[in-house]
Amino acid sequence: MSDILRDIPDQIESERLTLRSPMPGDGPIVYAAVSASLAQLRAFPASMPWALEEPSIETSESFCRQSRVDYLARKGLPMLLFLKDGGHFVGACGLHQLSWRHRQAHIGYWAHRDWQGRGLIGEAARAVCDFARQELGLRRIACLADAQNLASRRVAERAGFALEGIMRNERIAPDGFPRDTALYALIN
């Protein structure tokens, strides 16, 4: 079957969240969240190099539109996270480097500064992984976190990922220094 013919819903739900594909017009809300969260997003630049660029509504809108195209083409499944109660945008979580042939992907996530520490990203990661394994038949989901990003590592662990190892000097930060990456995986 051609990847583009796979029936995948545009949104899924968890207990507190609606997770959905980015859509044209979502740029301003993504821009506002990124702008408010820059210090946190830039703390681990080797893992989130996109956060080093100066945010703009245009860049955020381009991200949303390209993400929608990738979602429709089944090349990646990025999702924006909204609270069911009130509709607030709280972050993003999704599957990247999707390989249908090998039935595997990588997961990535980030939270708006104002919504961190409430378990929402862990809830989103669990929902995405459950959906990926049960509905999409993925057999492996990897999570690559900066070894020093303890919050991101806790999200992975709480979502059921197992630490497979620390990849030493795996990435180079913008300051030129190497960074270690913690490799987690969730196996179906």
Stockholm file with secondary structure:
# STOCKHOLM 1.0

chainA/1-188         MSDILRDIPDQIESERLTLRSPMPGDGPIVYAAVSASLAQLRAFPASMPWALEEPSIETSESFCRQSRVDYLARKGLPMLLFLKDGGHFVGACGLHQLSWRHRQAHIGYWAHRDWQGRGLIGEAARAVCDFARQELGLRRIACLADAQNLASRRVAERAGFALEGIMRNERIAPDGFPRDTALYALIN
#=GR chainA/1-188 SS CCGGGCCCCSEEECSSEEEECCCTTCHHHHHHHHHHTHHHHTTSTTTCGGGGSCCCHHHHHHHHHHHHHHHHHTSCEEEEEEETTTCCEEEEEEEEEEETTTTEEEEEEEECGGGTTSSHHHHHHHHHHHHHHHTSCCCEEEEEEETTCHHHHHHHHHTTCEEEEEEEEEEECTTSCEEEEEEEEEEC
#=GC SS_cons         CCGGGCCCCSEEECSSEEEECCCTTCHHHHHHHHHHTHHHHTTSTTTCGGGGSCCCHHHHHHHHHHHHHHHHHTSCEEEEEEETTTCCEEEEEEEEEEETTTTEEEEEEEECGGGTTSSHHHHHHHHHHHHHHHTSCCCEEEEEEETTCHHHHHHHHHTTCEEEEEEEEEEECTTSCEEEEEEEEEEC
//
